[in-house]
Amino acid sequence: VNAPANLPGMFDCRDAYARALEDLAADDDRVVAVCNDSVGSSKLGKFRDRFPDRLVNVGIAEQNMVGVGAGLANGGKVPFVSGAACFLTARAMEQIKVDCAYSQANVKLCGISSGVAYGELGATHHSIEDVAWLRAIDKLTVIVPSDPWETAEAIKAAAAFDGPVFVRISRMPVPAIERPRGAAFVIGKAEVLRDGRDVAIIANGTILYRALDAAQELADDGIDARVINMSTVSPLDLEVVAAAAATGAIVTAEEGLSRGGLGGAVAEYCAQHVPVRMRMLGFPGFAPTGSASWLLDHVGLTAGGIAAAARELVAGK
Amino acid sequence: MDHQALRSADANAHTLEERAAHVRARANWMRQRLLKMIVDAGQGHPGGDLSASDIVASLYFDILRIDSARPTAPDRDRFILSKGHCTGALYTALAGAGFFPEAELDTYLKPESRLNGHPNRVYLPGVETNTGPLGHGFPVGVGVAVAGQIDRAGYRVFVLTGDGELQEGSMWEAAMFAGHRKLGNLTVIVDRNRLQQGARTEETNALEPLADKWRAFGWDVVEIDGHDVIALLKAFDDAAQPRDKPRVLIANTFKGNGVSYMRDQAGWHHGVPNADQLAQAIAELEAEKIA
């Protein structure tokens, strides 16, 4: 049920995560992996084989996992703390707040199989709240990469960054996003993947390619949609948001709660500084039973759903 | 006032009794100073500060290999105050050990002070991790000890916990993992004053048989009088620490120890003495110096 669909041209970002982490570890002795019995689901098997002394598996104990991560950072390590996003964030929230963010510990938190990737396992295993929760915490960088390239770049950037970082890593199959030659990942910088004047679609993570498909659909209707990859949700790239507001219409789309997450972040800024008509697409609350892909369709996180929201906004201008 | 560890230059230069006398004098100074701080600030946690003072003084003024000029030196010993509300004991010890000027103790809890109600490593050198919510410092200490184990480093990690704090589940996650990893570089001290904020631990959510619990988690357990400085120094001695197990000192203490009217009274968990009570406390502590 939970095996990623093995479709041609589609990728499981955990593979890119694991490879990037192994590459970092090969170059830097300080890099260690910390997990909660999640060697398999975090794809740390090869890491364990290559660097057995540097995999710290605390067992099924998330509070201790994050605290141990902060302690490893105190001891000069660069810990990548990996666990299912639902347990890592909800179970260890106070450790993330106090031991990592408030203490400014150099801990990298990797929330694996985030969003609704666990599908039929239900809302206990979904992590649709994580971005809303974590972006409320001061001094914690929150990154939601969209594809294998961006996942690997985000992991490398997190390692190079001095301070706590959360990286949301999906197991949902995604295509490689087409980017201009020389594209670079920079923490806190949004990417404008497609320019457009009529409406701006701001998305990230597993929904980004659907936003690009939506823009294509809109172009066929004569609507010129900008597509923005807002992979860093905290701190938000306010310059790019302000420019998006200048189109007069913003649609946000994310694999998470429609309130409080990326949509909430954009709305908070726009409401105060650049008021603009908006639609915020995401999950309204606990998801019903269904596969991950069915759930995305069900709540309208599809190219068609995003395009429909954009059309409505443009029509109302 | 000479705050430096007598032991630091030459371990054999001083007898155990000389070292203990030095620590006792520092602990007495800490108690007087922290009570004045609390009275001046109008709040604080004197009960737990006073139960922990001899433990913290033994570490900062004898045992810990630390250098206030190099507060983040990779090879330093670590002390983590998991019972983070006892900043009176920690701040006086850090000031006494030279991590910041003693005069700064007068800013305790004042606006923008580095001396927050709970310790903050971003503000204040010498603090290893921010604590305050119970159940946090111990797992972080386990992480530091794991780093030391991976690196085969020489530093030691000391974590001071409350006894009521052991009701937090994260403490036992950390205890289980430290036992599993056989962290011989880790020492936990349980400030066993048998009182939590509102009542006795055994009436609230009983901890006993506490030593058996730690043994079952793979720890070397030593029960001592937490106000007996000689016993503390002996128990902290590196040579006394098994190499293949973490060690826990269950330090039997009294909340408010050193001040007669506070001793073993739950009401002084976060009570503040009035002027007369402070004068009495100082007089009692001065008398103890002579005795």
Boltz contact constraints between the chains, C-beta under 6 A:
constraints:
  - contact:
      token1: [A, 53]
      token2: [B, 150]
      max_distance: 6.0
  - contact:
      token1: [A, 56]
      token2: [B, 146]
      max_distance: 6.0
  - contact:
      token1: [A, 58]
      token2: [B, 177]
      max_distance: 6.0
  - contact:
      token1: [A, 61]
      token2: [B, 173]
      max_distance: 6.0
  - contact:
      token1: [A, 63]
      token2: [B, 170]
      max_distance: 6.0
  - contact:
      token1: [A, 63]
      token2: [B, 173]
      max_distance: 6.0
  - contact:
      token1: [A, 64]
      token2: [B, 139]
      max_distance: 6.0
  - contact:
      token1: [A, 64]
      token2: [B, 170]
      max_distance: 6.0
  - contact:
      token1: [A, 64]
      token2: [B, 173]
      max_distance: 6.0
  - contact:
      token1: [A, 64]
      token2: [B, 174]
      max_distance: 6.0
  - contact:
      token1: [A, 64]
      token2: [B, 177]
      max_distance: 6.0
  - contact:
      token1: [A, 67]
      token2: [B, 139]
      max_distance: 6.0
  - contact:
      token1: [A, 67]
      token2: [B, 140]
      max_distance: 6.0
  - contact:
      token1: [A, 68]
      token2: [B, 139]
      max_distance: 6.0
  - contact:
      token1: [A, 68]
      token2: [B, 142]
      max_distance: 6.0
  - contact:
      token1: [A, 68]
      token2: [B, 143]
      max_distance: 6.0
  - contact:
      token1: [A, 70]
      token2: [B, 140]
      max_distance: 6.0
  - contact:
      token1: [A, 71]
      token2: [B, 140]
      max_distance: 6.0
  - contact:
      token1: [A, 71]
      token2: [B, 143]
      max_distance: 6.0
  - contact:
      token1: [A, 71]
      token2: [B, 144]
      max_distance: 6.0
  - contact:
      token1: [A, 72]
      token2: [B, 143]
      max_distance: 6.0
  - contact:
      token1: [A, 72]
      token2: [B, 147]
      max_distance: 6.0
  - contact:
      token1: [A, 74]
      token2: [B, 128]
      max_distance: 6.0
  - contact:
      token1: [A, 74]
      token2: [B, 144]
      max_distance: 6.0
  - contact:
      token1: [A, 75]
      token2: [B, 144]
      max_distance: 6.0
  - contact:
      token1: [A, 75]
      token2: [B, 147]
      max_distance: 6.0
  - contact:
      token1: [A, 75]
      token2: [B, 148]
      max_distance: 6.0
  - contact:
      token1: [A, 76]
      token2: [B, 74]
      max_distance: 6.0
  - contact:
      token1: [A, 77]
      token2: [B, 147]
      max_distance: 6.0
  - contact:
      token1: [A, 94]
      token2: [B, 133]
      max_distance: 6.0
  - contact:
      token1: [A, 98]
      token2: [B, 130]
      max_distance: 6.0
  - contact:
      token1: [A, 98]
      token2: [B, 133]
      max_distance: 6.0
  - contact:
      token1: [A, 98]
      token2: [B, 136]
      max_distance: 6.0
  - contact:
      token1: [A, 99]
      token2: [B, 136]
      max_distance: 6.0
  - contact:
      token1: [A, 99]
      token2: [B, 140]
      max_distance: 6.0
  - contact:
      token1: [A, 102]
      token2: [B, 130]
      max_distance: 6.0
  - contact:
      token1: [A, 103]
      token2: [B, 121]
      max_distance: 6.0
  - contact:
      token1: [A, 103]
      token2: [B, 129]
      max_distance: 6.0
  - contact:
      token1: [A, 103]
      token2: [B, 130]
      max_distance: 6.0
  - contact:
      token1: [A, 104]
      token2: [B, 122]
      max_distance: 6.0
